[in-house]
């Protein structure tokens, strides 16, 4: 690609100049290409901060997307919506979103690579554009971008808090307030690197909750995320001393978690119905990156949470 800077073009940074003329490339991607020497000005490599001048001849070479070193797998997906720009998936329990050490197969990315034959390169790597994540054992809705433009648009909505994510959780105990907000910073746990925790210098994390239904030793909550930190809801509920029912990492499988003795046998029976945290991403709302239409999706409870609730109501 060759671009001649005209006298009418404003003097601005090279990365901004190219980003405006190549909307399929994010500014981060443009900066990386310039640093790699894929963009030259008048035959010379320059920095992203170079100020373009009238008469400059800019050459940009965008390499083909690199294939992701992950094997596509024919794994069933519960797809609630799909078009040329994105898809919405209702993730099952037990599925990791991204491949990682110890979990290179069976992930959502493996499944998407098989499903999305029209997948575009995102940030120079051929992979599905995961916009946000869910923990392995958390069920529910997430949106996936199929191309750079959709990915940037959805990521910007997420950063601007225009994507609404509502969760339902069953937690131990009886919350005294009908609704409330947890505003507590989260970072890697100082003593257990596999966990997150409330850490003074961590990243700000805000969770809003409202009571939906009360049981003798459990409470059903509706939760709305204002931020999206790793394990945010699980850490915040433990911080309130009301860990999510069944959560093996954050105190949710303690069968005598501060409940009256007459309910302990009942609690054990309900715990036997679920092997994970009772947390479900039940609603997702965002604006379509191409049409700007507002889209809202809802997901019913998976069978294990539904079974616990049915038994609790008996």
DRENDREN-876987 format. One record per atom (N, C-alpha, C): x, y, z. Coordinates in steps of 0.05 Angstrom, whole numbers, padded with zeros to 5 digits, always signed. Example, Ala and Ser with C-alpha at 12.3 -4.5 7.8 and 13.67 -1.06 7.14 Angstrom:
<pts>
+00264-00114+00156+00246-00090+00156+00264-00066+00156+00257-00045+00142+00273-00021+00143+00258+00001+00157
</pts>
This chain:
<pts>
+00017-00024+00000+00000+00000+00000+00018+00025+00000+00012+00044-00018+00027+00069-00019+00008+00093-00015+00016+00112+00001+00000+00135+00007+00018+00160+00004+00008+00180-00011+00022+00205-00014+00008+00226+00004+00023+00238+00022+00012+00258+00040+00008+00284+00024-00016+00294+00024-00023+00318+00009-00021+00343+00026-00020+00367+00014-00019+00392+00030-00043+00395+00048-00066+00383+00040-00090+00386+00056-00090+00368+00081-00073+00348+00082-00072+00330+00105-00059+00344+00129-00071+00341+00152-00060+00354+00176-00033+00341+00184-00016+00356+00196+00008+00345+00207+00002+00330+00233+00007+00304+00232+00001+00287+00256+00020+00264+00256+00018+00249+00278+00035+00225+00281+00029+00205+00259+00050+00191+00252+00047+00171+00231+00027+00149+00238+00028+00140+00264+00010+00118+00271-00020+00127+00270-00025+00152+00277-00052+00163+00275-00060+00166+00246-00042+00176+00230-00047+00180+00201-00055+00154+00188-00040+00133+00193-00045+00107+00181-00070+00094+00192-00074+00097+00218-00099+00086+00230-00124+00098+00218-00124+00124+00213-00147+00137+00201-00152+00127+00172-00131+00120+00158-00134+00112+00130-00136+00082+00127-00132+00068+00148-00134+00038+00148-00151+00029+00171-00178+00034+00169-00195+00028+00192-00196-00001+00200-00187-00019+00183-00186-00048+00190-00164-00054+00210-00145-00035+00213-00123-00039+00231-00126-00022+00256-00123-00034+00279-00123-00019+00304-00098-00002+00306-00100+00019+00323-00076+00036+00326-00053+00020+00337-00059+00001+00355-00038-00016+00367-00025-00032+00345-00041-00043+00327-00030-00059+00305-00013-00042+00287-00022-00017+00281-00007+00000+00264+00021+00006+00277+00020+00012+00303+00045+00018+00317+00065-00005+00315+00054-00029+00318+00071-00053+00317+00083-00057+00289+00067-00051+00269+00077-00054+00241+00099-00033+00236+00096-00009+00246+00116+00012+00242+00142+00003+00256+00140-00007+00280+00164-00015+00296+00178-00039+00283+00162-00055+00268+00173-00079+00255+00186-00071+00228+00183-00046+00220+00195-00037+00194+00177-00042+00171+00151-00048+00176+00132-00053+00154+00121-00027+00142+00127-00005+00155+00118+00021+00145+00143+00039+00142+00146+00050+00118+00169+00068+00112+00159+00095+00102+00174+00115+00108+00168+00142+00098+00192+00151+00081+00186+00156+00056+00207+00164+00037+00230+00144+00036+00222+00119+00039+00242+00097+00037+00257+00092+00063+00250+00106+00084+00265+00103+00110+00246+00094+00132+00256+00076+00150+00240+00069+00173+00240+00091+00193+00217+00095+00206+00214+00117+00225+00200+00106+00250+00196+00124+00269+00182+00116+00293+00152+00122+00290+00135+00110+00306+00106+00115+00304+00100+00145+00309+00117+00159+00324+00112+00187+00331+00121+00206+00309+00132+00196+00288+00141+00213+00266+00117+00231+00256+00122+00257+00253+00101+00275+00243+00101+00276+00212+00080+00267+00200+00079+00266+00171+00078+00295+00160+00090+00298+00136+00091+00324+00124+00081+00322+00095+00070+00345+00084+00061+00344+00056+00084+00335+00038+00077+00317+00020+00097+00306+00001+00109+00280+00010+00106+00272+00035+00116+00247+00045+00104+00224+00029+00120+00204+00022+00111+00180+00009+00112+00157+00029+00089+00147+00036+00088+00126+00057+00082+00099+00044+00098+00079+00051+00093+00052+00041+00087+00035+00065+00065+00020+00064+00057+00002+00085+00052-00026+00074+00065-00045+00087+00062-00073+00079+00050-00088+00103+00025-00098+00099+00011-00113+00120+00014-00142+00115+00028-00157+00132+00031-00186+00127+00005-00201+00131+00004-00224+00120-00020-00241+00123-00021-00250+00153-00046-00254+00163-00048-00263+00191-00034-00289+00196-00021-00291+00219-00007-00315+00226-00027-00335+00238-00025-00360+00230-00044-00379+00241-00038-00384+00271-00059-00387+00286-00056-00392+00315-00048-00422+00318-00028-00427+00335-00019-00454+00338-00037-00470+00357-00063-00470+00350-00083-00485+00365-00099-00501+00345-00104-00526+00351-00118-00543+00332-00149-00539+00333-00161-00534+00310-00190-00532+00310-00202-00559+00318-00223-00557+00334-00236-00582+00343-00266-00580+00339-00278-00602+00331-00307-00603+00326-00321-00607+00353-00324-00586+00368-00336-00587+00394-00364-00573+00392-00385-00585+00401-00411-00572+00399-00412-00546+00414-00424-00526+00402-00428-00500+00414-00457-00492+00414-00466-00480+00435-00493-00469+00437-00492-00440+00428-00497-00436+00402-00495-00409+00390-00522-00396+00390-00525-00374+00403-00550-00360+00406-00555-00340+00383-00533-00330+00371-00535-00311+00349-00509-00311+00334-00512-00307+00307-00488-00306+00291-00493-00290+00265-00475-00273+00257-00475-00260+00232-00446-00257+00222-00442-00240+00202-00415-00237+00190-00395-00224+00209-00405-00210+00230-00387-00195+00247-00383-00208+00275-00401-00223+00284-00399-00233+00312-00416-00257+00316-00413-00270+00339-00431-00290+00348-00433-00289+00378-00455-00299+00389-00460-00300+00417-00462-00329+00425-00446-00337+00444-00444-00365+00452-00455-00368+00481-00470-00389+00486-00478-00396+00513-00459-00418+00522-00439-00410+00538-00417-00429+00545-00426-00449+00566-00418-00473+00562-00424-00494+00582-00403-00495+00604-00410-00507+00626-00391-00510+00648-00369-00529+00639-00345-00525+00650-00322-00542+00644-00306-00534+00619-00315-00514+00605-00301-00505+00581-00284-00480+00587-00258-00482+00582-00240-00460+00585-00243-00442+00560-00241-00416+00563-00244-00399+00539-00219-00399+00522-00195-00393+00534-00170-00392+00519-00153-00416+00525-00138-00426+00505-00118-00447+00511-00096-00435+00530-00086-00453+00547-00066-00445+00567-00051-00470+00575-00028-00467+00587-00013-00491+00597-00031-00509+00613-00032-00534+00605-00049-00554+00619-00077-00555+00607-00083-00537+00588-00110-00537+00576-00108-00527+00547-00094-00543+00531-00090-00534+00503-00112-00544+00485-00128-00562+00493-00150-00572+00477-00177-00570+00491-00198-00573+00476-00225-00572+00488-00234-00544+00496-00220-00523+00487-00228-00496+00495-00247-00484+00476-00259-00461+00483-00277-00447+00466-00262-00438+00440-00237-00430+00443-00222-00422+00419-00218-00445+00400-00212-00469+00410-00210-00493+00393-00236-00497+00377-00259-00495+00391-00285-00499+00379-00291-00477+00358-00284-00452+00365-00290-00430+00346-00273-00432+00321-00248-00440+00324-00231-00443+00300-00242-00464+00280-00256-00484+00291-00269-00503+00273-00295-00492+00262-00310-00478+00278-00336-00468+00270-00334-00444+00250-00316-00426+00255-00315-00401+00240-00296-00402+00216-00306-00413+00195-00289-00416+00171-00284-00388+00158-00300-00368+00165-00297-00341+00154-00282-00323+00173-00268-00335+00192-00255-00319+00213-00234-00301+00201-00233-00276+00209-00213-00257+00199-00190-00255+00219-00168-00243+00210-00145-00239+00228-00151-00217+00247-00145-00221+00272-00149-00200+00293-00122-00194+00305-00113-00169+00303-00087-00161+00312-00064-00178+00301-00068-00186+00275-00047-00200+00261-00046-00230+00267-00063-00240+00283-00063-00269+00289-00091-00280+00282-00091-00302+00268-00116-00314+00260-00128-00328+00284-00147-00315+00297-00160-00327+00320-00187-00314+00325-00204-00328+00339-00230-00315+00346-00226-00292+00364-00241-00270+00361-00238-00246+00377-00253-00247+00403-00242-00260+00422-00255-00262+00448-00254-00234+00461-00278-00223+00466-00280-00196+00476-00279-00196+00507-00292-00215+00519-00291-00218+00548-00292-00248+00554-00287-00255+00579-00284-00283+00585-00303-00291+00608-00306-00317+00610-00319-00329+00633-00300-00350+00645-00301-00354+00671-00285-00375+00683-00293-00402+00672-00275-00421+00674-00280-00448+00663-00307-00460+00673-00313-00457+00698-00337-00470+00709-00361-00451+00711-00358-00427+00701-00380-00408+00700-00394-00411+00673-00420-00414+00674-00436-00417+00649-00447-00391+00640-00456-00390+00615-00471-00367+00605-00460-00354+00580-00469-00330+00576-00466-00316+00550-00440-00300+00548-00428-00301+00525-00406-00284+00518-00407-00278+00488-00396-00255+00480-00396-00247+00452-00368-00250+00440-00367-00259+00415-00342-00263+00401-00342-00248+00375-00320-00233+00370-00318-00217+00346-00305-00234+00324-00314-00229+00299-00303-00245+00276-00283-00229+00260-00281-00203+00265-00262-00187+00249-00252-00164+00266-00231-00151+00256-00218-00129+00271-00237-00107+00278-00253-00098+00259-00271-00075+00264-00291-00082+00286-00303-00106+00285-00322-00114+00306-00308-00117+00333-00284-00127+00332-00269-00131+00357-00263-00104+00371-00254-00085+00355-00247-00059+00366-00272-00045+00377-00294-00047+00361-00319-00034+00369-00330-00045+00395-00330-00072+00397-00340-00085+00421-00321-00080+00445-00295-00081+00440-00276-00075+00462-00279-00047+00472-00285-00028+00454-00289+00000+00462-00314+00002+00479-00335-00013+00471-00360-00012+00487-00355-00024+00515-00339-00045+00516-00333-00057+00542-00318-00038+00560-00298-00024+00548-00282-00005+00563-00299+00019+00573-00318+00027+00556-00336+00049+00563-00360+00041+00580-00360+00015+00587-00381+00004+00604-00409+00005+00591-00409+00002+00564-00434+00002+00549-00444-00026+00544-00428-00046+00549-00437-00074+00548-00447-00081+00576-00472-00090+00577-00485-00097+00602-00483-00127+00606-00471-00135+00628-00469-00164+00634-00482-00169+00661-00503-00185+00661-00517-00191+00686-00514-00221+00692-00509-00226+00717-00504-00254+00726-00525-00261+00748-00529-00286+00751-00544-00297+00774-00526-00315+00790-00526-00311+00816-00509-00328+00833-00526-00336+00858-00520-00360+00866-00532-00370+00891-00509-00370+00912-00513-00354+00933-00492-00351+00953-00500-00361+00980-00481-00368+00997-00486-00377+01024-00497-00354+01041-00515-00360+01059-00524-00342+01079-00546-00323+01069-00553-00305+01087-00575-00286+01082-00564-00258+01083-00562-00245+01060-00553-00217+01059-00573-00199+01072-00563-00182+01090-00582-00165+01105-00594-00143+01088-00580-00133+01068-00590-00112+01050-00602-00124+01025-00623-00111+01015-00637-00121+00991-00620-00116+00966-00603-00096+00967-00584-00091+00945-00560-00076+00956-00539-00075+00940-00515-00062+00949-00493-00063+00927-00471-00051+00934-00448-00050+00915-00423-00058+00930-00406-00074+00917-00380-00080+00927-00359-00065+00910-00344-00048+00923-00323-00033+00909-00297-00039+00923-00283-00060+00914-00259-00069+00927-00239-00078+00906-00214-00068+00908-00194-00074+00887-00185-00103+00887-00180-00114+00863-00173-00142+00860-00146-00144+00846-00130-00163+00856-00104-00170+00843-00098-00199+00849-00076-00208+00839-00068-00236+00844-00064-00239+00875-00073-00261+00885-00070-00266+00914-00041-00267+00922-00033-00253+00943-00005-00251+00950+00008-00278+00959-00009-00297+00968+00002-00322+00978-00006-00346+00962-00024-00343+00943-00033-00365+00926-00037-00354+00897-00018-00359+00880-00017-00347+00853-00040-00358+00835-00053-00379+00844-00075-00390+00828-00102-00376+00834-00101-00359+00854-00126-00345+00863-00123-00315+00860-00146-00301+00860-00146-00272+00862-00155-00265+00890-00151-00240+00897-00159-00231+00924-00162-00201+00925-00173-00192+00947-00176-00163+00952-00148-00153+00961-00136-00136+00944-00109-00126+00949-00110-00095+00947-00098-00082+00966-00100-00053+00968-00092-00038+00942-00070-00048+00930-00060-00035+00906-00069-00049+00880-00091-00065+00882-00101-00079+00859-00117-00061+00841-00128-00072+00820-00144-00057+00801-00173-00053+00812-00184-00030+00808-00211-00025+00819-00231-00044+00807-00248-00055+00824-00268-00074+00816-00294-00067+00830-00316-00065+00814-00342-00057+00824-00364-00077+00815-00378-00087+00835-00400-00106+00829-00425-00096+00843-00447-00094+00829-00473-00087+00840-00490-00112+00843-00504-00114+00865-00521-00138+00869-00548-00131+00880-00567-00148+00875-00595-00145+00886-00605-00173+00893-00619-00175+00916-00631-00200+00924-00655-00207+00907-00655-00231+00897-00678-00241+00881-00696-00259+00897-00684-00277+00913-00699-00296+00929-00682-00305+00953-00696-00309+00975-00682-00318+01000-00691-00346+01008-00671-00361+01018-00676-00388+01028-00665-00389+01057-00670-00411+01072-00661-00411+01099-00631-00407+01103-00614-00417+01084-00585-00413+01087-00572-00404+01061-00588-00397+01041-00578-00388+01015-00593-00363+01006-00580-00348+00988-00593-00324+00976-00587-00325+00946-00608-00320+00930-00605-00318+00901-00601-00289+00894-00580-00282+00880-00573-00255+00873-00573-00249+00843-00581-00225+00836-00576-00214+00810-00553-00195+00812-00533-00199+00795-00508-00182+00797-00502-00169+00770-00493-00145+00772-00485-00130+00748-00456-00121+00751-00440-00127+00731-00412-00119+00732-00408-00091+00721-00393-00075+00736-00385-00048+00726-00357-00050+00715-00341-00069+00726-00314-00075+00716-00313-00105+00710-00291-00114+00699-00290-00142+00692-00263-00154+00700-00258-00156+00725-00233-00168+00735-00236-00199+00736-00213-00212+00735-00213-00241+00738-00225-00250+00764-00244-00268+00763-00258-00280+00786-00272-00258+00803-00280-00236+00790-00290-00213+00805-00313-00220+00823-00334-00232+00813-00358-00237+00829-00351-00257+00851-00336-00277+00845-00329-00298+00864-00313-00286+00887-00293-00268+00881-00277-00255+00902-00294-00236+00918-00311-00220+00905-00327-00201+00919-00347-00214+00938-00359-00236+00929-00378-00250+00947-00364-00262+00971-00340-00273+00967-00325-00283+00990-00318-00260+01009-00311-00237+00997-00305-00213+01013-00328-00205+01031-00352-00209+01021-00376-00203+01037-00383-00225+01057-00367-00246+01057-00372-00270+01074-00397-00284+01065-00403-00283+01040-00425-00298+01027-00415-00310+01002-00396-00329+01004-00384-00341+00980-00405-00355+00962-00399-00358+00937-00418-00370+00919-00420-00400+00925-00444-00409+00927-00450-00437+00934-00436-00456+00915-00421-00475+00926-00407-00495+00910-00380-00487+00900-00371-00462+00904-00345-00452+00894-00322-00465+00909-00307-00483+00896-00285-00497+00911-00261-00479+00916-00258-00457+00903-00234-00440+00905-00238-00418+00926-00262-00408+00929-00267-00385+00946-00287-00391+00968-00284-00414+00980-00298-00420+01005-00327-00429+01002-00335-00436+00978-00363-00443+00973-00371-00472+00976-00351-00489+00983-00358-00517+00987-00356-00525+01017-00354-00505+01034-00354-00511+01063-00382-00518+01072-00386-00543+01079-00413-00553+01084-00425-00543+01111-00409-00529+01127-00419-00518+01152-00414-00488+01153-00417-00475+01130-00409-00447+01128-00428-00429+01144-00424-00429+01170-00439-00410+01187-00469-00414+01188-00479-00438+01181-00508-00442+01181-00516-00457+01206-00541-00455+01212-00552-00468+01235-00550-00498+01232-00545-00513+01254-00541-00542+01253-00563-00557+01239-00588-00548+01242-00610-00562+01230-00611-00561+01200-00595-00542+01188-00595-00540+01159-00571-00553+01146-00552-00564+01162-00527-00573+01151-00531-00598+01134-00548-00616+01142-00553-00640+01125-00566-00631+01099-00584-00612+01100-00597-00602+01075-00576-00589+01057-00558-00575+01069-00537-00562+01053-00519-00583+01039-00513-00604+01053-00497-00625+01040-00512-00638+01017-00538-00641+01019-00554-00653+00998-00554-00634+00973-00556-00608+00978-00556-00589+00956-00528-00588+00943-00507-00589+00959-00480-00588+00948-00475-00612+00930-00487-00635+00936-00484-00659+00919-00496-00655+00892-00512-00635+00888-00525-00630+00862-00509-00614+00843-00487-00601+00853-00471-00584+00836-00442-00586+00843-00425-00589+00823-00396-00594+00828-00380-00569+00823-00392-00546+00821-00379-00521+00813-00392-00498+00827-00383-00473+00822-00396-00450+00832-00423-00445+00819-00443-00438+00834-00470-00433+00823-00471-00404+00813-00458-00400+00790-00455-00373+00778-00461-00376+00748-00479-00359+00739-00488-00361+00711-00491-00333+00698-00478-00329+00675-00480-00304+00660-00506-00305+00644-00527-00294+00655-00554-00298+00644-00563-00278+00624-00551-00254+00623-00560-00233+00605-00536-00217+00594-00537-00211+00568-00516-00196+00555-00529-00176+00535-00521-00151+00538-00532-00130+00520-00509-00113+00509-00510-00107+00483-00490-00090+00471-00501-00079+00445-00487-00060+00433-00495-00049+00407-00479-00063+00385-00494-00070+00364-00481-00084+00342-00459-00066+00329-00435-00076+00325-00413-00059+00315-00418-00048+00287-00435-00060+00271-00440-00050+00244-00465-00033+00242-00487-00043+00254-00513-00029+00252-00519-00011+00275-00505-00014+00297-00510+00001+00321-00536-00006+00335-00549-00027+00325-00574-00036+00338-00568-00048+00365-00585-00043+00385-00581-00055+00411-00591-00083+00412-00573-00102+00420-00580-00130+00421-00579-00139+00450-00599-00155+00458-00600-00166+00485-00606-00196+00483-00590-00212+00498-00593-00241+00498-00596-00250+00527-00612-00271+00531-00615-00283+00557-00611-00313+00555-00603-00324+00578-00597-00353+00579-00611-00365+00603-00624-00388+00599-00637-00401+00622-00616-00415+00639-00623-00421+00664-00605-00435+00682-00597-00462+00671-00572-00469+00673-00564-00497+00666-00576-00516+00686-00574-00542+00679-00589-00562+00694-00580-00564+00723-00554-00560+00729-00545-00564+00756-00555-00541+00774-00554-00516+00765-00564-00494+00782-00595-00496+00784-00608-00504+00763-00637-00507+00764-00645-00529+00784-00629-00550+00785-00635-00572+00804-00631-00562+00833-00610-00547+00838-00606-00536+00865-00629-00518+00874-00637-00500+00856-00659-00482+00862-00685-00497+00867-00691-00517+00850-00715-00532+00853-00715-00546+00880-00692-00558+00888-00691-00571+00914-00693-00552+00937-00681-00528+00934-00681-00508+00955-00710-00498+00960-00726-00498+00939-00753-00488+00941-00773-00509+00953-00764-00533+00955-00782-00554+00965-00786-00552+00996
</pts>
